[in-house]
Amino acid sequence: MEISVVIPTWNRADLVHRAIKSVINQTLAAAEVIVVDDGSVDNTKERVARDFPEAVVLTQTNQGVSAARNHGVRMATGEWIALLDSDDEWLPGKLAAQAKLLSLRTNLEVCHTDELWIRDGRRINPKQKHSKPEGWIFDSCLPLCCVSPSSILMRRSVFDKVGYFDETLPACEDYDMWLRVFCEYEVGLVESAMLIKYGGHRDQLSRRYWGMDRFRVRALEKILQSGRLDQRQIQACIDTLDQKCNVLVSGFEKRGKHEEANQYREIKDKWCSTAHKC
């Protein structure tokens, strides 16, 4: 199994060092490690080139994490693609555990793993809603992003079928991607935690943007317009869109932003009238 690992990074010289080292320490070696420097102004590129000469370092002007991931995936040569965010870390058996699962379940094109969460240096326990699903998980992906990009391993042909990360979305690009993937593909799960996700640092997207459901609503509209969904999936999407629009309307009204609130009322009404409910 030839696995290409793609690590996007921006101004994270120290953090990306940890991420790359966790790839180098895998018990199953990756065929290549691609680091995409998304226009960093620190010494990321120089440190990676110095400390990890085995890694391929690609550079681009600052275009965001989606563009960086997409660039890395397009340049990858492996049949399988593993993504790793530069602030996360794999445990040593991550790729081996996924390769074993895929060898046993040869129908699968996609798999992910459970994970550990560290926030502000302390271990925290995810809530029940964050439990990692397996099988046909499209419905589980509707409320929130339930698959971490850093845990994913999937055949590169999946990108050819469903497309790449949406570079116009400033956040929730993974939510958008997984809707497209999991309406088409079954997912396998390594039930052991093979990934450490670190939170609490200042440059996390979830801290940068208020109202993340704005981007999820855009993703829901995209998948509804795609023609990929069956009738049951369409209804599940509209039900979720209805709920998220209600939350956004309430939030905008509290902030006195009546024009924005009306925008989401109109989106809700459009799709609910299509479904003849809500």
N, C-alpha and C positions, 0 to 999 in steps of 0.2 A: 504494500500500500504506500503510494507516494503522496505525502502530505506537504502542502505548502502552508506555512504559517504567515499570516499578514497582521502586522502590528502598526496601526496608525498612531502618530504622536505629534504633539505640538507643545514646545517649551516645557518638556518634562524630562530633562536630561537624567535626573536621579531616578525617577520612577520607571522610565523605560528600561533603564539598566537592569532593574529587578525583574521586569517582565521578560526581557530577552534571556536573562540567566535562567529563568524557570523553564524556558523552552530548551535551552542547551542541556539542562539537567534531566530531560525526559528519558525514561527507560526505553521508550521507542523513539528513535531519532527521527526528526522531520527531514524531508528531502531538501527543504530550503526554508530560510527565515528571511522574510521581506519586511523591512522597516520603512514606512513611508513618513518622511519628515514633512509635515504640512506647514512649511514656511516658518520654522522655529527661528527665534532671534537669540536663543541661548546657544550653548555649545553641544546641543543634542547630536548633530550630524558628526562632529569631530569625535566625540566620546564614543559613539557607537562604532565608528570606523576603527578607532584605536583599540577598543576593548573586545570587540566581536568581529574580527576580520572575516569570519565565516558567514556573516549576515550580508544580505544585499540591501543597500541603503538607497532608496529612491527619494528624490526631493521634488517639491512643487511649491508654487506660491500658496499662501494660506487660503484654502477653499473649504475647510470644514472636514469633520470626521468622515462623512459619507463619501466625499470626493477622494479622500485619502484611502479609505477601504477599497473603493472601486478601482482606483489606480493599482493598488497592490494585487487585487484579485485578477485584473486583466493581464498583469505582467507575470503572474504565477504560472509555473509549468506543471505542478502536480495535479493529479486527477481529483484529489480531495483538498478542500480548503478549510483551514482552521483559523478562526479570528481570535485575536487577543488585544484588548484595550491596554494602553500603556500604563494605566494605573492599577491593573489587576495582575494576578500571579497564579500560575498553574502549579498544582502539586505534581510530583515526579511521575506518577503513573497515569496521568490524564489521557494522553494519546494512546497508550497501550490498552487502557480499559475500553476506550471507544472503539479501537480497532478490533478488540476481541468481540465486543457486542455486534459489530457490523459483520464479522466473519460468521457469527451464529445466526444472524437474521439478515440474510442476503437480499431480502426485498427492500431493505431500508436504504434511503439516500441521504438521510439526515439523522443526526443524534446529538444529544446534549448531556450535561451532567448536573448533579446537584452541586451546591456551593456553600461556602462559609462567608459570613459577612463580618467585616471589621470596620467600625466607624469611630473616628477620633481615637484610634488606638485600642479600642475595646471590642470584644466579641459581642455581637447582638444576635438575637434569634429572630428569624423572619416570621411573619404572621402566616396563618393558615392560607390566606389568599395568595401567598408567594410560593406555595408548594409547587414543585416541578412536575408537570404533567407528561404523559407519554401517550402514544397512539395517535388517533385523529383528534388533534387538540385545537382546532380552529376556534371553537366556542370558548375555550379557556383563554385564548389570546385576546378576546374582545374587551374585557374590563381593563386590563393593564398588560404591559409587556411581561410575559411570564417566562421568557427564554433570554438568558444573557448572551450577548454576542460573543463574549469571551469563552463561553462553554460550547459553542457550536462547532460541529464538524460536518461538512456536507460536500457532496459530490459537486464539482464545478459546473456540471451540466444543469444543476438546479438554477444557477444564475442565468444560464442561457434561456431557460424556460420562463422564469418569472421576472427577470430583470434584476437590476442592481439597486443599491441603496439610493433613495431619492435625495439628490443633492440640493433640492429646493427647500427641504424641511430643516429648520435650524435645530430641532430636537424631535424625539420620538421617531426617528428614522428607523430604528430597530422594530418598533411596533408596526410601522407601515410594511417593512420587509417581511415580518413573520406572518402578517395577514395573507400576503401573496404566496408565501411558501406553504403554510399549513392548511390552506384551502385545497392544495394540490397533493401534499405529501404527508405520509405518516412519519412520526418522529419516534426514535428510540431514546431511552433514558438510562444512563449510568447512575444508579441510585446513590452511590457513594459521592461525597463531596470531593471534587477534583479541582476546584477553583476557589481562590480567595479573592473576594471583591472588597476593595477598600473604599470607604466613603468618608465624607466630612471635609474634603479639601475644597478650596475656594473655586477652582475652575470647573467643577462639575456642572453639566448643562442644566440639571434639575435646580440648581441654585441661580442660574442666569435668567431663566424665563419663568414668569408667572403664568398660571393657567395652562399647564401642559396639555389639558384636554383640547385646547384649540388645535393642536397639531394632530391629535388622535382623531378629531372630527374630520380634518382634511384627509387623513388616511382612510377613514371609513367611507367617505364620499368617493375616494378613488377606487376602492375595491368594489363598491356598489356599482360604479360605472364601468367596471372592467369586463363584465360579461363572464367572469370566472365562476360565479357562485350559483348554487342551486337555490330553489325557492326557500328551503328551510334556512340556509345560510344567509340569504338576503333578509329574511325576517329577523334573524338573530342580530344582524348588523344594524338594522333600523331600530330595533329595541334599544341597543347599546347607544346608538347615536342620539336617540331621544333622551336617554338618561344624561348623557354628557352635555348635550345642549341645555338641558334644564339647569345643570350645575353652573354652566358658564353664564347663562342669563341671570341667574341669581347673583353670581359674583360681580358681573358688570353693573347690575342695578345698584348693588351696595356701594360701588365706587362712583356712582353717578354717571356712568358711561352708557347712556340710554341708546345711542346709535349702535354701539357694539352689541348690546343686549338684543336689539331688534334684528340685527344680522343673524344671530343664532336662533331666534324665534322663526325667522324665515327659512333657515336651513331645516330646522325640525319640522316645520309645517310641510315643506316640500316633500320630504321623504316619508313622513307619516301619512300624507295623503296618497302617496304611491302605494303604501301598504294598507290603506283603508283602515288604519287604527292609530293609536297613541292618544 
